[in-house]
């Protein structure tokens, strides 16, 4: 009988007892270190409830958007890119002008936002969003 044992090849083992802890710590690190991009939306200041004011029709310019995305400004069809220039001209003639935007329920949101953007770029003081 031999007291010497054969040397065998040992299997290398990686301790897996703390793997869940490490994964959890990495998850926490990335949650804390990551910034989340928040959409700011449209910057519109809404009046207080019940703050309706009667205005003369000569101080209101109606902008209508139909379901196809066609824009009518005082019953005349206009291209969206022309709105800024037209609004600037109207405001020079009448600084108290209010622009009332009304859209069809099926109007694409993109078209509606483009019209509002044109009004904002023209430095419009008052925009009325009609129902």
Phi and psi in degrees as GROMACS dihedral restraints (atoms count N, CA, C in turn):
[ dihedral_restraints ]
;  ai    aj    ak    al  type     phi  dphi    fc
    3     4     5     6     1  -101.7    20    10
    4     5     6     7     1   133.5    20    10
    6     7     8     9     1   -83.6    20    10
    7     8     9    10     1   -10.1    20    10
    9    10    11    12     1   -87.4    20    10
   10    11    12    13     1   133.7    20    10
   12    13    14    15     1   -98.3    20    10
   13    14    15    16     1   152.8    20    10
   15    16    17    18     1   -70.3    20    10
   16    17    18    19     1   136.4    20    10
   18    19    20    21     1   -77.0    20    10
   19    20    21    22     1   121.9    20    10
   21    22    23    24     1  -103.4    20    10
   22    23    24    25     1   167.3    20    10
   24    25    26    27     1   -82.9    20    10
   25    26    27    28     1   124.8    20    10
   27    28    29    30     1   -85.9    20    10
   28    29    30    31     1   142.2    20    10
   30    31    32    33     1   -82.6    20    10
   31    32    33    34     1   132.7    20    10
   33    34    35    36     1   -81.0    20    10
   34    35    36    37     1   128.1    20    10
   36    37    38    39     1  -118.2    20    10
   37    38    39    40     1   142.4    20    10
   39    40    41    42     1  -104.6    20    10
   40    41    42    43     1   127.9    20    10
   42    43    44    45     1   -65.8    20    10
   43    44    45    46     1   124.3    20    10
   45    46    47    48     1  -109.4    20    10
   46    47    48    49     1    10.8    20    10
   48    49    50    51     1   -66.8    20    10
   49    50    51    52     1   -32.9    20    10
   51    52    53    54     1  -105.3    20    10
   52    53    54    55     1    12.3    20    10
   54    55    56    57     1   -62.3    20    10
   55    56    57    58     1   -40.3    20    10
   57    58    59    60     1   -65.0    20    10
   58    59    60    61     1   -37.6    20    10
   60    61    62    63     1   -64.8    20    10
   61    62    63    64     1   -42.5    20    10
   63    64    65    66     1   -65.3    20    10
   64    65    66    67     1   -44.3    20    10
   66    67    68    69     1   -61.3    20    10
   67    68    69    70     1   -41.4    20    10
   69    70    71    72     1   -64.4    20    10
   70    71    72    73     1   -43.1    20    10
   72    73    74    75     1   -64.4    20    10
   73    74    75    76     1   -39.9    20    10
   75    76    77    78     1   -64.8    20    10
   76    77    78    79     1   -41.1    20    10
   78    79    80    81     1   -61.3    20    10
   79    80    81    82     1   -45.9    20    10
   81    82    83    84     1   -62.3    20    10
   82    83    84    85     1   -42.5    20    10
   84    85    86    87     1   -58.9    20    10
   85    86    87    88     1   -47.5    20    10
   87    88    89    90     1   -70.3    20    10
   88    89    90    91     1   -30.5    20    10
   90    91    92    93     1   -68.2    20    10
   91    92    93    94     1   -37.0    20    10
   93    94    95    96     1   -78.3    20    10
   94    95    96    97     1   -37.2    20    10
   96    97    98    99     1   -83.1    20    10
   97    98    99   100     1   -17.4    20    10
   99   100   101   102     1   -86.9    20    10
  100   101   102   103     1   135.6    20    10
  102   103   104   105     1   -95.8    20    10
  103   104   105   106     1   146.9    20    10
  105   106   107   108     1  -107.4    20    10
  106   107   108   109     1   127.7    20    10
  108   109   110   111     1   -82.2    20    10
  109   110   111   112     1   115.5    20    10
  111   112   113   114     1  -100.5    20    10
  112   113   114   115     1   134.4    20    10
  114   115   116   117     1   -73.4    20    10
  115   116   117   118     1   133.1    20    10
  117   118   119   120     1   -88.5    20    10
  118   119   120   121     1   -18.6    20    10
  120   121   122   123     1    78.7    20    10
  121   122   123   124     1  -160.8    20    10
  123   124   125   126     1   -95.3    20    10
  124   125   126   127     1   129.2    20    10
  126   127   128   129     1   -82.3    20    10
  127   128   129   130     1    88.0    20    10
  129   130   131   132     1  -123.7    20    10
  130   131   132   133     1   129.5    20    10
  132   133   134   135     1   -93.6    20    10
  133   134   135   136     1   118.7    20    10
  135   136   137   138     1   -92.7    20    10
  136   137   138   139     1   143.3    20    10
  138   139   140   141     1   -73.8    20    10
  139   140   141   142     1   165.7    20    10
  141   142   143   144     1   -66.6    20    10
  142   143   144   145     1   154.4    20    10
  144   145   146   147     1   -62.7    20    10
  145   146   147   148     1   136.4    20    10
  147   148   149   150     1    81.2    20    10
  148   149   150   151     1    10.8    20    10
  150   151   152   153     1   -89.3    20    10
  151   152   153   154     1    41.7    20    10
  153   154   155   156     1   -79.7    20    10
  154   155   156   157     1   137.8    20    10
  156   157   158   159     1  -126.7    20    10
  157   158   159   160     1   132.6    20    10
  159   160   161   162     1   -75.9    20    10
  160   161   162   163     1   134.9    20    10
  162   163   164   165     1  -128.2    20    10
  163   164   165   166     1   155.0    20    10
  165   166   167   168     1   -71.7    20    10
  166   167   168   169     1   141.9    20    10
  168   169   170   171     1   -66.5    20    10
  169   170   171   172     1   -19.3    20    10
  171   172   173   174     1   -74.5    20    10
  172   173   174   175     1   -14.5    20    10
  174   175   176   177     1  -100.8    20    10
  175   176   177   178     1    14.3    20    10
  177   178   179   180     1  -124.2    20    10
  178   179   180   181     1   128.5    20    10
  180   181   182   183     1  -110.4    20    10
  181   182   183   184     1   120.5    20    10
  183   184   185   186     1   -89.2    20    10
  184   185   186   187     1   130.1    20    10
  186   187   188   189     1  -119.4    20    10
  187   188   189   190     1   116.0    20    10
  189   190   191   192     1  -111.8    20    10
  190   191   192   193     1   137.8    20    10
  192   193   194   195     1  -121.5    20    10
  193   194   195   196     1   121.8    20    10
  195   196   197   198     1   -89.7    20    10
  196   197   198   199     1   179.9    20    10
  198   199   200   201     1   -63.5    20    10
  199   200   201   202     1   -26.9    20    10
  201   202   203   204     1   -83.8    20    10
  202   203   204   205     1   -11.1    20    10
  204   205   206   207     1    98.2    20    10
  205   206   207   208     1     8.0    20    10
  207   208   209   210     1   -75.0    20    10
  208   209   210   211     1   134.2    20    10
  210   211   212   213     1  -107.3    20    10
  211   212   213   214     1   128.0    20    10
  213   214   215   216     1  -114.0    20    10
  214   215   216   217     1   127.3    20    10
  216   217   218   219     1  -116.3    20    10
  217   218   219   220     1   111.7    20    10
  219   220   221   222     1    51.0    20    10
  220   221   222   223     1    49.7    20    10
  222   223   224   225     1    65.5    20    10
  223   224   225   226     1    17.0    20    10
  225   226   227   228     1  -118.5    20    10
  226   227   228   229     1   130.0    20    10
  228   229   230   231     1   -70.2    20    10
  229   230   231   232     1   130.8    20    10
  231   232   233   234     1  -131.7    20    10
  232   233   234   235     1   154.7    20    10
  234   235   236   237     1   -81.2    20    10
  235   236   237   238     1   146.5    20    10
  237   238   239   240     1   -58.4    20    10
  238   239   240   241     1   -37.6    20    10
  240   241   242   243     1   -68.2    20    10
  241   242   243   244     1   -19.7    20    10
  243   244   245   246     1   -85.9    20    10
  244   245   246   247     1   -12.9    20    10
  246   247   248   249     1   -61.4    20    10
  247   248   249   250     1   -43.7    20    10
  249   250   251   252     1   -57.0    20    10
  250   251   252   253     1   -50.0    20    10
  252   253   254   255     1   -63.9    20    10
  253   254   255   256     1   -40.8    20    10
  255   256   257   258     1   -66.0    20    10
  256   257   258   259     1   -40.7    20    10
  258   259   260   261     1   -66.2    20    10
  259   260   261   262     1   -41.2    20    10
  261   262   263   264     1   -61.2    20    10
  262   263   264   265     1   -41.6    20    10
  264   265   266   267     1   -63.9    20    10
  265   266   267   268     1   -44.6    20    10
  267   268   269   270     1   -63.0    20    10
  268   269   270   271     1   -39.9    20    10
  270   271   272   273     1   -68.4    20    10
  271   272   273   274     1   -30.5    20    10
  273   274   275   276     1   -66.6    20    10
  274   275   276   277     1   -36.7    20    10
  276   277   278   279     1   -76.0    20    10
  277   278   279   280     1   -36.8    20    10
  279   280   281   282     1  -142.4    20    10
  280   281   282   283     1    95.6    20    10
  282   283   284   285     1   -64.7    20    10
  283   284   285   286     1   -17.3    20    10
  285   286   287   288     1   -90.9    20    10
  286   287   288   289     1    11.2    20    10
  288   289   290   291     1   -66.5    20    10
  289   290   291   292     1   137.0    20    10
  291   292   293   294     1  -111.5    20    10
  292   293   294   295     1   133.4    20    10
  294   295   296   297     1  -104.8    20    10
  295   296   297   298     1   115.5    20    10
  297   298   299   300     1   -98.7    20    10
  298   299   300   301     1   117.1    20    10
  300   301   302   303     1  -105.1    20    10
  301   302   303   304     1   124.5    20    10
  303   304   305   306     1  -130.8    20    10
  304   305   306   307     1   133.7    20    10
  306   307   308   309     1  -126.5    20    10
  307   308   309   310     1   155.7    20    10
  309   310   311   312     1   -72.6    20    10
  310   311   312   313     1   148.3    20    10
  312   313   314   315     1   -58.4    20    10
  313   314   315   316     1   -23.9    20    10
  315   316   317   318     1   -96.7    20    10
  316   317   318   319     1     7.7    20    10
  318   319   320   321     1   -64.3    20    10
  319   320   321   322     1   137.8    20    10
  321   322   323   324     1   -68.0    20    10
  322   323   324   325     1   138.1    20    10
  324   325   326   327     1   -58.5    20    10
  325   326   327   328     1   -36.3    20    10
  327   328   329   330     1   -59.7    20    10
  328   329   330   331     1   -43.7    20    10
  330   331   332   333     1   -65.0    20    10
  331   332   333   334     1   -44.1    20    10
  333   334   335   336     1   -59.1    20    10
  334   335   336   337     1   -45.1    20    10
  336   337   338   339     1   -67.0    20    10
  337   338   339   340     1   -37.8    20    10
  339   340   341   342     1   -62.4    20    10
  340   341   342   343     1   -39.5    20    10
  342   343   344   345     1   -65.1    20    10
  343   344   345   346     1   -46.0    20    10
  345   346   347   348     1   -62.0    20    10
  346   347   348   349     1   -38.2    20    10
  348   349   350   351     1   -62.0    20    10
  349   350   351   352     1   -42.0    20    10
  351   352   353   354     1   -62.3    20    10
  352   353   354   355     1   -40.7    20    10
  354   355   356   357     1   -65.4    20    10
  355   356   357   358     1   -41.5    20    10
  357   358   359   360     1   -66.4    20    10
  358   359   360   361     1   -38.5    20    10
  360   361   362   363     1   -66.3    20    10
  361   362   363   364     1   -26.5    20    10
  363   364   365   366     1   -84.5    20    10
  364   365   366   367     1     7.4    20    10
  366   367   368   369     1    57.3    20    10
  367   368   369   370     1    45.0    20    10
  369   370   371   372     1   -67.9    20    10
  370   371   372   373     1   131.7    20    10
  372   373   374   375     1   -75.1    20    10
  373   374   375   376     1   -47.7    20    10
  375   376   377   378     1  -127.3    20    10
  376   377   378   379     1   124.4    20    10
  378   379   380   381     1  -120.1    20    10
  379   380   381   382     1   126.4    20    10
  381   382   383   384     1  -104.5    20    10
  382   383   384   385     1   125.6    20    10
  384   385   386   387     1   -99.3    20    10
  385   386   387   388     1   105.8    20    10
  387   388   389   390     1   -81.6    20    10
  388   389   390   391     1   153.6    20    10
